[in-house]
Amino acid sequence: MRLVGLTGGIGSGKSTVGQLLAEHGATVIDADQVARDVVETSEPALDEIVDRFGAGILDEDGRLDRPALAAVVFADETARRDLEAITHPRIGERILARVAEIAGREHVDGEDHVVVIEHPLLIENGQAHDYETLVVVVADEDVRLARLAAGRDIDPADAASRMRAQATDEQRRAAATFVLDNNGTLEQLMEQVDQVWAALTR
């Protein structure tokens, strides 16, 4: 198994890179999706989040109101760390379980899988060294803000706050095996992903 970390700041395009790698044949585990799974209504993490932040972070159906919670935690570092203490261990456990499942399949099918963990906080969590290969996607802040405004309808001030809470591109570059510049076109990004895939499967 080739275990690859994929990271980048909000709006950088790491999800697009993950999709392109999946099209090449990689198994992609999306930490953001896992993060959504661990706070579903049936999960104990949601009860802990409500205990810490109050019922105001729930919508009318009793599900987590992610924008409401984000407005709290990205404005308060202590709140953000409290949330991470609740969710991060559970996210890590589920990702490890998924990797173990894939490793078990390798023993059966004899294939050598490329497993990509798409995670926005590998640098911030000190997990970059857990991967033999780290792919970092970078883009200028103005490009990222424009994408977020157009694609996710995120308030610019909220987006900027989230960026400040994340590692800088300089920190990401320092840990990277491959750096993909996503300031250009999709075609240019695809060419870079093709090169990374060739290196991963060489």
Z-matrix of the N, CA and C atoms (Angstrom, degrees):
N
C 1 1.460
C 2 1.518 1 109.90
N 3 1.314 2 115.01 1 135.34
C 4 1.461 3 120.98 2 173.34
C 5 1.525 4 106.76 3 -104.18
N 6 1.336 5 116.96 4 113.64
C 7 1.458 6 121.53 5 -177.32
C 8 1.524 7 108.70 6 -98.16
N 9 1.334 8 115.45 7 119.47
C 10 1.464 9 122.17 8 -173.43
C 11 1.525 10 109.19 9 -120.40
N 12 1.318 11 116.51 10 130.30
C 13 1.454 12 121.18 11 171.89
C 14 1.519 13 109.26 12 -92.52
N 15 1.320 14 116.07 13 138.84
C 16 1.468 15 122.10 14 178.12
C 17 1.520 16 107.67 15 -127.72
N 18 1.332 17 116.70 16 121.57
C 19 1.458 18 119.47 17 -177.31
C 20 1.518 19 110.49 18 -145.33
N 21 1.319 20 113.82 19 169.38
C 22 1.460 21 121.51 20 -179.83
C 23 1.519 22 108.09 21 169.12
N 24 1.304 23 116.71 22 160.29
C 25 1.453 24 120.74 23 -179.01
C 26 1.514 25 112.43 24 -69.85
N 27 1.307 26 115.88 25 165.14
C 28 1.455 27 121.19 26 178.60
C 29 1.530 28 109.42 27 -58.14
N 30 1.337 29 115.88 28 131.57
C 31 1.460 30 121.09 29 -179.39
C 32 1.510 31 114.88 30 82.54
N 33 1.332 32 117.86 31 2.57
C 34 1.477 33 119.76 32 -177.77
C 35 1.518 34 112.73 33 -75.88
N 36 1.330 35 116.96 34 -25.96
C 37 1.462 36 120.25 35 -178.14
C 38 1.509 37 114.05 36 105.57
N 39 1.334 38 117.79 37 18.76
C 40 1.465 39 119.06 38 -178.40
C 41 1.524 40 111.94 39 -64.66
N 42 1.347 41 117.67 40 -31.97
C 43 1.466 42 119.37 41 178.32
C 44 1.520 43 110.95 42 -66.16
N 45 1.324 44 116.54 43 -36.47
C 46 1.465 45 119.90 44 175.79
C 47 1.521 46 110.58 45 -63.56
N 48 1.325 47 116.23 46 -42.13
C 49 1.468 48 120.13 47 177.22
C 50 1.522 49 110.12 48 -62.77
N 51 1.340 50 116.66 49 -41.66
C 52 1.459 51 119.77 50 177.23
C 53 1.513 52 112.01 51 -58.95
N 54 1.328 53 117.08 52 -42.19
C 55 1.465 54 121.15 53 178.55
C 56 1.530 55 111.27 54 -63.94
N 57 1.324 56 115.84 55 -40.70
C 58 1.470 57 119.72 56 179.83
C 59 1.523 58 111.04 57 -66.56
N 60 1.322 59 117.03 58 -39.60
C 61 1.466 60 120.12 59 177.69
C 62 1.530 61 110.65 60 -66.57
N 63 1.335 62 116.31 61 -36.93
C 64 1.467 63 119.72 62 176.74
C 65 1.525 64 110.45 63 -63.21
N 66 1.323 65 116.94 64 -38.70
C 67 1.472 66 120.46 65 178.14
C 68 1.520 67 111.24 66 -63.98
N 69 1.327 68 116.48 67 -29.69
C 70 1.461 69 120.21 68 176.97
C 71 1.525 70 111.74 69 -74.98
N 72 1.333 71 117.12 70 -20.29
C 73 1.463 72 119.96 71 179.55
C 74 1.512 73 115.14 72 126.22
N 75 1.324 74 118.05 73 0.81
C 76 1.458 75 120.76 74 178.37
C 77 1.525 76 110.56 75 -72.56
N 78 1.320 77 115.83 76 151.18
C 79 1.463 78 121.55 77 168.41
C 80 1.525 79 106.69 78 -93.04
N 81 1.322 80 116.79 79 117.23
C 82 1.460 81 121.40 80 -174.85
C 83 1.527 82 109.34 81 -106.92
N 84 1.317 83 115.51 82 125.59
C 85 1.464 84 122.01 83 174.54
C 86 1.525 85 107.08 84 -106.82
N 87 1.319 86 115.95 85 115.71
C 88 1.456 87 122.24 86 -174.95
C 89 1.521 88 109.36 87 -92.23
N 90 1.335 89 117.24 88 109.01
C 91 1.462 90 121.01 89 -178.54
C 92 1.519 91 111.70 90 -63.35
N 93 1.328 92 118.14 91 -30.74
C 94 1.463 93 120.11 92 177.61
C 95 1.529 94 110.63 93 -64.09
N 96 1.338 95 116.74 94 -39.87
C 97 1.470 96 119.55 95 177.21
C 98 1.518 97 110.65 96 -67.19
N 99 1.325 98 116.41 97 -40.89
C 100 1.469 99 120.06 98 176.81
C 101 1.529 100 109.79 99 -60.85
N 102 1.339 101 116.20 100 -40.61
C 103 1.463 102 120.50 101 178.49
C 104 1.524 103 111.39 102 -61.52
N 105 1.322 104 117.01 103 -35.86
C 106 1.470 105 120.04 104 176.08
C 107 1.524 106 110.89 105 -69.75
N 108 1.336 107 116.20 106 -37.88
C 109 1.463 108 120.22 107 -178.41
C 110 1.531 109 112.06 108 -64.23
N 111 1.338 110 117.10 109 -39.50
C 112 1.469 111 119.43 110 -173.57
C 113 1.522 112 113.06 111 -75.44
N 114 1.332 113 117.88 112 -7.09
C 115 1.468 114 119.93 113 177.89
C 116 1.537 115 111.62 114 -115.30
N 117 1.332 116 116.65 115 20.34
C 118 1.462 117 119.67 116 173.42
C 119 1.529 118 109.74 117 -64.53
N 120 1.318 119 116.19 118 164.85
C 121 1.467 120 120.23 119 -173.17
C 122 1.525 121 113.06 120 -61.74
N 123 1.316 122 117.86 121 -26.20
C 124 1.466 123 121.04 122 -178.92
C 125 1.523 124 113.09 123 -85.38
N 126 1.333 125 117.14 124 -2.12
C 127 1.465 126 120.91 125 -173.34
C 128 1.531 127 111.72 126 -95.90
N 129 1.339 128 116.94 127 140.18
C 130 1.464 129 119.87 128 179.20
C 131 1.520 130 113.88 129 -62.92
N 132 1.327 131 117.23 130 -25.64
C 133 1.469 132 119.52 131 179.36
C 134 1.518 133 111.28 132 -60.07
N 135 1.327 134 117.46 133 -35.31
C 136 1.462 135 119.28 134 -178.86
C 137 1.524 136 110.78 135 -64.61
N 138 1.341 137 116.98 136 -40.27
C 139 1.465 138 119.88 137 177.49
C 140 1.532 139 110.78 138 -61.14
N 141 1.326 140 116.36 139 -40.29
C 142 1.464 141 119.77 140 179.84
C 143 1.528 142 111.11 141 -67.17
N 144 1.325 143 116.79 142 -37.13
C 145 1.463 144 120.71 143 178.61
C 146 1.528 145 110.45 144 -65.28
N 147 1.334 146 116.28 145 -42.46
C 148 1.468 147 119.70 146 178.13
C 149 1.520 148 110.74 147 -64.84
N 150 1.340 149 117.22 148 -40.00
C 151 1.468 150 120.12 149 177.19
C 152 1.522 151 111.02 150 -59.27
N 153 1.330 152 116.31 151 -37.60
C 154 1.470 153 119.88 152 -176.41
C 155 1.524 154 112.05 153 -81.97
N 156 1.337 155 117.78 154 -40.60
C 157 1.466 156 120.15 155 -169.70
C 158 1.536 157 113.90 156 -110.80
N 159 1.326 158 116.91 157 -9.72
C 160 1.456 159 119.56 158 179.29
C 161 1.521 160 112.75 159 92.47
N 162 1.334 161 114.97 160 163.84
C 163 1.458 162 120.92 161 -176.69
C 164 1.521 163 112.84 162 -70.93
N 165 1.323 164 118.20 163 -9.47
C 166 1.456 165 121.32 164 179.01
C 167 1.512 166 114.02 165 -65.69
N 168 1.341 167 117.13 166 -13.02
C 169 1.469 168 119.56 167 179.17
C 170 1.528 169 110.95 168 -94.38
N 171 1.342 170 116.28 169 11.33
C 172 1.462 171 120.81 170 174.74
C 173 1.523 172 109.62 171 -105.63
N 174 1.346 173 115.96 172 148.84
C 175 1.465 174 118.66 173 174.45
C 176 1.526 175 109.06 174 -86.16
N 177 1.319 176 117.28 175 -175.96
C 178 1.463 177 120.70 176 -174.63
C 179 1.521 178 112.63 177 -68.76
N 180 1.327 179 117.08 178 -15.63
C 181 1.466 180 121.04 179 177.02
C 182 1.524 181 112.86 180 -94.08
N 183 1.329 182 116.65 181 3.19
C 184 1.456 183 120.47 182 179.86
C 185 1.509 184 114.47 183 82.19
N 186 1.322 185 116.32 184 10.67
C 187 1.463 186 120.91 185 177.25
C 188 1.524 187 109.44 186 -94.61
N 189 1.314 188 115.41 187 161.68
C 190 1.461 189 119.67 188 -179.50
C 191 1.522 190 110.45 189 -65.32
N 192 1.313 191 116.52 190 127.36
C 193 1.469 192 122.60 191 174.17
C 194 1.525 193 106.17 192 -90.02
N 195 1.302 194 116.00 193 93.53
C 196 1.463 195 120.54 194 -172.11
C 197 1.533 196 113.12 195 -61.52
N 198 1.342 197 119.17 196 -42.59
C 199 1.469 198 118.05 197 176.65
C 200 1.533 199 113.11 198 -61.45
N 201 1.341 200 116.89 199 -37.61
C 202 1.464 201 119.74 200 179.08
C 203 1.527 202 110.68 201 -65.49
N 204 1.321 203 116.09 202 -41.87
C 205 1.462 204 119.40 203 178.63
C 206 1.526 205 110.84 204 -67.70
N 207 1.338 206 116.28 205 -40.99
C 208 1.468 207 120.02 206 179.50
C 209 1.519 208 111.25 207 -60.72
N 210 1.334 209 116.84 208 -38.46
C 211 1.468 210 120.29 209 -179.97
C 212 1.525 211 111.13 210 -61.32
N 213 1.330 212 116.20 211 -30.10
C 214 1.470 213 120.72 212 179.16
C 215 1.525 214 110.77 213 -79.89
N 216 1.328 215 117.00 214 -51.88
C 217 1.463 216 119.37 215 -168.60
C 218 1.520 217 113.57 216 -77.42
N 219 1.324 218 117.86 217 -27.56
C 220 1.458 219 117.99 218 179.35
C 221 1.524 220 112.20 219 -82.36
N 222 1.321 221 116.74 220 -6.27
C 223 1.468 222 120.87 221 175.82
C 224 1.516 223 111.72 222 -101.91
N 225 1.339 224 117.39 223 -4.26
C 226 1.463 225 121.04 224 -173.47
C 227 1.522 226 108.25 225 -145.92
N 228 1.329 227 116.40 226 110.06
C 229 1.462 228 119.64 227 -175.08
C 230 1.523 229 111.94 228 -63.49
N 231 1.332 230 117.64 229 -36.60
C 232 1.462 231 119.88 230 178.48
C 233 1.518 232 110.86 231 -63.14
N 234 1.336 233 115.93 232 -42.91
C 235 1.467 234 120.23 233 177.82
C 236 1.519 235 110.48 234 -62.44
N 237 1.317 236 116.63 235 -41.57
C 238 1.471 237 119.80 236 -179.97
C 239 1.526 238 110.80 237 -62.45
N 240 1.314 239 116.35 238 -42.75
C 241 1.467 240 119.90 239 179.76
C 242 1.531 241 111.17 240 -66.54
N 243 1.314 242 116.37 241 -35.82
C 244 1.472 243 119.55 242 177.39
C 245 1.528 244 110.34 243 -64.26
N 246 1.329 245 116.22 244 -42.12
C 247 1.468 246 119.68 245 177.95
C 248 1.522 247 110.37 246 -63.62
N 249 1.314 248 116.70 247 -44.26
C 250 1.460 249 120.64 248 -179.65
C 251 1.525 250 111.59 249 -61.53
N 252 1.331 251 116.57 250 -36.14
C 253 1.468 252 120.11 251 178.91
C 254 1.525 253 111.53 252 -64.63
N 255 1.311 254 116.63 253 -28.94
C 256 1.466 255 121.42 254 178.00
C 257 1.523 256 111.03 255 -80.17
N 258 1.322 257 116.99 256 -45.72
C 259 1.466 258 120.01 257 -170.10
C 260 1.524 259 115.10 258 -92.36
N 261 1.317 260 118.09 259 -37.93
C 262 1.464 261 119.90 260 -171.37
C 263 1.528 262 114.50 261 -59.96
N 264 1.351 263 119.13 262 -43.36
C 265 1.472 264 117.41 263 178.08
C 266 1.526 265 112.31 264 -60.09
N 267 1.324 266 116.85 265 -38.81
C 268 1.460 267 120.39 266 -179.05
C 269 1.531 268 110.82 267 -69.48
N 270 1.325 269 116.15 268 -39.96
C 271 1.464 270 119.55 269 177.28
C 272 1.526 271 110.03 270 -61.42
N 273 1.330 272 116.11 271 -46.01
C 274 1.458 273 120.79 272 179.52
C 275 1.515 274 112.63 273 -59.94
N 276 1.330 275 116.54 274 -42.05
C 277 1.462 276 120.51 275 179.92
C 278 1.529 277 111.18 276 -62.21
N 279 1.323 278 116.79 277 -42.33
C 280 1.469 279 119.71 278 -177.90
C 281 1.522 280 111.60 279 -69.42
N 282 1.326 281 116.08 280 -37.65
C 283 1.458 282 118.81 281 177.93
C 284 1.529 283 110.39 282 -65.29
N 285 1.328 284 116.89 283 -44.28
C 286 1.462 285 120.40 284 178.65
C 287 1.532 286 111.32 285 -61.56
N 288 1.325 287 116.24 286 -38.74
C 289 1.460 288 119.82 287 179.06
C 290 1.532 289 110.71 288 -64.55
N 291 1.321 290 115.69 289 -39.50
C 292 1.476 291 120.04 290 179.25
C 293 1.534 292 110.28 291 -66.97
N 294 1.332 293 117.13 292 -41.93
C 295 1.468 294 120.40 293 177.93
C 296 1.523 295 110.22 294 -62.72
N 297 1.337 296 116.51 295 -41.76
C 298 1.468 297 120.32 296 179.00
C 299 1.527 298 110.87 297 -62.87
N 300 1.322 299 116.32 298 -37.72
C 301 1.469 300 120.56 299 177.96
C 302 1.524 301 110.73 300 -62.99
N 303 1.335 302 116.21 301 -43.17
C 304 1.472 303 120.20 302 179.31
C 305 1.526 304 110.24 303 -66.35
N 306 1.333 305 115.91 304 -40.24
C 307 1.468 306 119.40 305 178.43
C 308 1.528 307 110.51 306 -61.72
N 309 1.325 308 116.09 307 -37.91
C 310 1.461 309 119.87 308 177.60
C 311 1.517 310 111.95 309 -64.10
N 312 1.342 311 116.07 310 -37.17
C 313 1.461 312 120.10 311 178.24
C 314 1.529 313 111.08 312 -65.29
N 315 1.343 314 115.55 313 -35.27
C 316 1.468 315 118.75 314 -179.64
C 317 1.519 316 111.46 315 -59.62
N 318 1.329 317 116.24 316 -36.29
C 319 1.463 318 119.40 317 179.67
C 320 1.527 319 111.05 318 -66.65
N 321 1.322 320 115.56 319 -26.06
C 322 1.464 321 120.18 320 -178.78
C 323 1.527 322 111.40 321 -86.42
N 324 1.355 323 115.65 322 -49.09
C 325 1.474 324 118.05 323 -173.36
C 326 1.526 325 113.50 324 -92.51
N 327 1.346 326 117.01 325 -10.28
C 328 1.459 327 120.08 326 176.77
C 329 1.505 328 115.03 327 72.64
N 330 1.348 329 117.03 328 7.57
C 331 1.458 330 120.53 329 -179.79
C 332 1.520 331 111.16 330 -87.96
N 333 1.332 332 115.18 331 152.81
C 334 1.464 333 121.26 332 176.70
C 335 1.526 334 107.55 333 -101.80
N 336 1.310 335 117.23 334 105.12
C 337 1.453 336 121.58 335 -173.67
C 338 1.528 337 111.91 336 -87.71
N 339 1.335 338 115.38 337 144.77
C 340 1.462 339 121.53 338 167.11
C 341 1.530 340 106.33 339 -97.85
N 342 1.321 341 115.71 340 115.85
C 343 1.463 342 121.38 341 -177.61
C 344 1.527 343 107.99 342 -110.81
N 345 1.314 344 115.74 343 121.48
C 346 1.459 345 122.12 344 -177.42
C 347 1.525 346 109.09 345 -108.42
N 348 1.322 347 116.18 346 122.71
C 349 1.467 348 121.45 347 174.08
C 350 1.514 349 107.19 348 -98.08
N 351 1.328 350 115.94 349 106.74
C 352 1.464 351 121.19 350 179.36
C 353 1.525 352 108.05 351 -87.83
N 354 1.329 353 116.03 352 110.93
C 355 1.468 354 120.33 353 -170.88
C 356 1.524 355 109.19 354 -143.47
N 357 1.333 356 118.59 355 124.97
C 358 1.469 357 119.92 356 -177.40
C 359 1.521 358 114.38 357 -74.05
N 360 1.343 359 117.75 358 -14.26
C 361 1.467 360 119.91 359 -170.08
C 362 1.530 361 113.58 360 -121.94
N 363 1.316 362 117.71 361 29.27
C 364 1.466 363 119.14 362 -179.12
C 365 1.528 364 111.67 363 -62.98
N 366 1.315 365 116.97 364 -38.61
C 367 1.462 366 120.19 365 179.78
C 368 1.527 367 109.66 366 -72.49
N 369 1.332 368 116.15 367 -47.30
C 370 1.458 369 120.94 368 -177.29
C 371 1.535 370 111.94 369 -61.52
N 372 1.336 371 116.54 370 -34.40
C 373 1.463 372 120.68 371 -178.26
C 374 1.525 373 113.11 372 -87.87
N 375 1.325 374 116.77 373 1.06
C 376 1.462 375 120.07 374 -179.75
C 377 1.520 376 113.17 375 69.43
N 378 1.338 377 117.17 376 28.77
C 379 1.463 378 120.82 377 -175.59
C 380 1.525 379 113.45 378 -104.42
N 381 1.309 380 117.84 379 4.16
C 382 1.465 381 119.96 380 -176.84
C 383 1.522 382 111.76 381 -58.40
N 384 1.330 383 117.12 382 -35.72
C 385 1.462 384 120.29 383 -176.40
C 386 1.527 385 112.75 384 -78.06
N 387 1.332 386 117.16 385 -2.36
C 388 1.461 387 120.22 386 176.55
C 389 1.530 388 111.53 387 -77.28
N 390 1.330 389 116.70 388 -7.76
C 391 1.460 390 120.90 389 -173.92
C 392 1.516 391 110.18 390 -119.91
N 393 1.332 392 115.31 391 137.04
C 394 1.459 393 118.51 392 177.67
C 395 1.520 394 110.95 393 -71.85
N 396 1.331 395 116.24 394 -23.81
C 397 1.454 396 121.63 395 177.97
C 398 1.527 397 108.52 396 -133.36
N 399 1.330 398 116.41 397 132.50
C 400 1.464 399 120.81 398 177.68
C 401 1.520 400 108.73 399 -125.00
N 402 1.334 401 116.08 400 119.18
C 403 1.465 402 122.99 401 177.88
C 404 1.526 403 107.69 402 -101.41
N 405 1.308 404 115.82 403 124.44
C 406 1.468 405 121.75 404 -178.80
C 407 1.526 406 108.96 405 -115.78
N 408 1.326 407 116.23 406 130.69
C 409 1.463 408 122.18 407 176.85
C 410 1.521 409 107.90 408 -104.95
N 411 1.336 410 116.76 409 127.77
C 412 1.459 411 120.69 410 -178.86
C 413 1.523 412 110.14 411 -125.52
N 414 1.321 413 114.59 412 152.56
C 415 1.469 414 122.01 413 174.50
C 416 1.519 415 106.95 414 -158.60
N 417 1.306 416 116.40 415 152.25
C 418 1.461 417 120.73 416 -179.78
C 419 1.525 418 110.55 417 -63.65
N 420 1.330 419 115.15 418 151.87
C 421 1.458 420 119.83 419 -175.65
C 422 1.524 421 112.47 420 -59.54
N 423 1.330 422 117.47 421 -40.88
C 424 1.470 423 118.82 422 -178.95
C 425 1.523 424 111.56 423 -65.75
N 426 1.334 425 116.61 424 -34.39
C 427 1.464 426 120.89 425 177.25
C 428 1.526 427 109.53 426 -66.81
N 429 1.311 428 116.33 427 -43.72
C 430 1.464 429 120.58 428 -179.21
C 431 1.523 430 110.80 429 -65.05
N 432 1.317 431 117.36 430 -42.22
C 433 1.465 432 120.50 431 179.29
C 434 1.527 433 111.01 432 -62.68
N 435 1.325 434 116.32 433 -40.67
C 436 1.463 435 119.94 434 179.04
C 437 1.526 436 110.79 435 -64.20
N 438 1.322 437 117.14 436 -41.02
C 439 1.466 438 120.20 437 178.71
C 440 1.524 439 111.19 438 -63.83
N 441 1.315 440 116.23 439 -42.91
C 442 1.461 441 120.06 440 -178.55
C 443 1.524 442 110.94 441 -65.24
N 444 1.317 443 116.02 442 -40.13
C 445 1.467 444 119.68 443 179.68
C 446 1.524 445 110.87 444 -65.79
N 447 1.339 446 116.00 445 -38.34
C 448 1.466 447 120.09 446 -176.56
C 449 1.522 448 112.45 447 -81.78
N 450 1.322 449 116.08 448 -41.29
C 451 1.460 450 119.13 449 -171.88
C 452 1.507 451 115.33 450 -93.17
N 453 1.329 452 117.55 451 -31.45
C 454 1.461 453 119.03 452 -175.32
C 455 1.523 454 112.93 453 -119.21
N 456 1.311 455 116.59 454 -1.36
C 457 1.460 456 120.82 455 179.82
C 458 1.533 457 111.51 456 54.23
N 459 1.341 458 115.71 457 42.59
C 460 1.461 459 120.95 458 178.22
C 461 1.520 460 109.04 459 -92.02
N 462 1.318 461 115.85 460 134.74
C 463 1.449 462 121.11 461 177.91
C 464 1.534 463 109.68 462 -58.74
N 465 1.339 464 118.33 463 134.40
C 466 1.471 465 120.42 464 -177.63
C 467 1.528 466 113.59 465 -56.04
N 468 1.335 467 117.17 466 -38.86
C 469 1.464 468 119.70 467 179.56
C 470 1.525 469 110.62 468 -66.32
N 471 1.333 470 116.70 469 -38.50
C 472 1.463 471 121.49 470 177.66
C 473 1.521 472 110.04 471 -65.86
N 474 1.336 473 116.29 472 -43.67
C 475 1.466 474 120.62 473 179.36
C 476 1.522 475 111.01 474 -62.12
N 477 1.325 476 116.67 475 -42.96
C 478 1.465 477 120.27 476 179.57
C 479 1.520 478 110.80 477 -64.32
N 480 1.334 479 116.96 478 -37.22
C 481 1.460 480 121.15 479 178.08
C 482 1.518 481 110.79 480 -63.68
N 483 1.324 482 116.40 481 -40.99
C 484 1.463 483 120.28 482 178.78
C 485 1.522 484 111.10 483 -65.98
N 486 1.322 485 116.51 484 -39.20
C 487 1.464 486 120.13 485 178.09
C 488 1.526 487 111.28 486 -61.89
N 489 1.325 488 116.27 487 -41.82
C 490 1.466 489 120.10 488 -179.59
C 491 1.524 490 111.68 489 -64.92
N 492 1.341 491 116.38 490 -26.82
C 493 1.464 492 120.59 491 -179.73
C 494 1.525 493 112.21 492 -79.73
N 495 1.341 494 116.95 493 -11.64
C 496 1.457 495 121.15 494 -178.19
C 497 1.530 496 111.03 495 -101.11
N 498 1.327 497 114.95 496 169.20
C 499 1.470 498 120.57 497 176.13
C 500 1.523 499 109.85 498 -64.33
N 501 1.321 500 115.63 499 159.69
C 502 1.466 501 119.97 500 176.09
C 503 1.530 502 109.25 501 -83.66
N 504 1.328 503 115.64 502 161.73
C 505 1.463 504 119.07 503 176.55
C 506 1.526 505 111.10 504 -62.80
N 507 1.327 506 116.86 505 -30.93
C 508 1.466 507 119.89 506 177.76
C 509 1.529 508 110.30 507 -63.14
N 510 1.324 509 116.64 508 -41.62
C 511 1.468 510 120.13 509 177.77
C 512 1.519 511 110.98 510 -65.56
N 513 1.315 512 116.11 511 -39.04
C 514 1.466 513 119.50 512 179.47
C 515 1.530 514 110.96 513 -67.66
N 516 1.324 515 116.15 514 -44.40
C 517 1.469 516 120.13 515 179.67
C 518 1.523 517 111.37 516 -58.34
N 519 1.328 518 116.45 517 -38.32
C 520 1.466 519 120.73 518 -177.05
C 521 1.526 520 111.66 519 -63.45
N 522 1.327 521 117.29 520 -27.20
C 523 1.462 522 121.21 521 -178.04
C 524 1.517 523 113.12 522 -97.97
N 525 1.331 524 117.87 523 -8.53
C 526 1.459 525 121.99 524 -168.54
C 527 1.524 526 113.84 525 -77.62
N 528 1.336 527 114.19 526 146.35
C 529 1.458 528 121.62 527 165.56
C 530 1.530 529 109.17 528 -86.86
N 531 1.327 530 115.36 529 -43.46
C 532 1.462 531 122.47 530 176.91
C 533 1.524 532 108.77 531 -129.66
N 534 1.336 533 116.49 532 136.77
C 535 1.465 534 121.87 533 175.09
C 536 1.521 535 107.93 534 -115.53
N 537 1.329 536 116.44 535 124.36
C 538 1.458 537 121.95 536 178.26
C 539 1.523 538 108.67 537 -106.17
N 540 1.321 539 116.30 538 122.35
C 541 1.455 540 122.17 539 179.07
C 542 1.526 541 108.71 540 -88.25
N 543 1.332 542 115.20 541 115.26
C 544 1.459 543 119.50 542 -177.38
C 545 1.522 544 112.01 543 -111.95
N 546 1.313 545 116.54 544 42.18
C 547 1.457 546 121.56 545 173.50
C 548 1.530 547 112.24 546 -88.68
N 549 1.332 548 116.24 547 -10.84
C 550 1.462 549 119.73 548 -173.93
C 551 1.513 550 113.21 549 -104.00
N 552 1.321 551 115.08 550 -143.20
C 553 1.460 552 121.75 551 -175.83
C 554 1.528 553 110.88 552 -87.70
N 555 1.329 554 115.01 553 166.40
C 556 1.460 555 120.21 554 175.42
C 557 1.520 556 110.19 555 -61.71
N 558 1.315 557 116.66 556 -38.25
C 559 1.472 558 119.92 557 179.72
C 560 1.528 559 111.02 558 -61.60
N 561 1.336 560 116.28 559 -40.32
C 562 1.463 561 119.50 560 178.34
C 563 1.529 562 111.29 561 -65.86
N 564 1.329 563 115.57 562 -38.06
C 565 1.468 564 119.24 563 177.14
C 566 1.517 565 110.39 564 -66.01
N 567 1.306 566 117.31 565 -42.00
C 568 1.463 567 121.39 566 179.79
C 569 1.527 568 111.37 567 -59.94
N 570 1.314 569 116.65 568 -39.60
C 571 1.470 570 120.02 569 178.35
C 572 1.524 571 110.78 570 -61.42
N 573 1.334 572 116.33 571 -41.02
C 574 1.462 573 120.26 572 179.39
C 575 1.528 574 111.03 573 -67.07
N 576 1.335 575 116.36 574 -40.83
C 577 1.463 576 119.79 575 178.61
C 578 1.525 577 110.47 576 -64.69
N 579 1.327 578 117.70 577 -38.65
C 580 1.467 579 121.08 578 176.39
C 581 1.533 580 110.60 579 -57.55
N 582 1.317 581 116.09 580 -42.21
C 583 1.465 582 120.53 581 -179.77
C 584 1.525 583 111.12 582 -66.54
N 585 1.319 584 116.86 583 -40.59
C 586 1.471 585 120.62 584 178.62
C 587 1.530 586 109.64 585 -64.61
N 588 1.345 587 116.45 586 -44.37
C 589 1.464 588 119.28 587 -179.80
C 590 1.526 589 111.06 588 -61.88
N 591 1.306 590 116.71 589 -40.86
C 592 1.471 591 119.62 590 178.61
C 593 1.535 592 110.11 591 -60.29
N 594 1.329 593 116.04 592 -40.14
C 595 1.473 594 119.67 593 179.54
C 596 1.529 595 110.99 594 -69.08
N 597 1.329 596 117.00 595 -37.85
C 598 1.470 597 120.48 596 -178.68
C 599 1.524 598 112.07 597 -68.06
N 600 1.304 599 116.62 598 -30.33
C 601 1.474 600 120.35 599 -174.06
C 602 1.517 601 113.04 600 -107.98
N 603 1.338 602 116.39 601 8.15
C 604 1.457 603 120.41 602 -177.52
C 605 1.526 604 109.77 603 -65.90
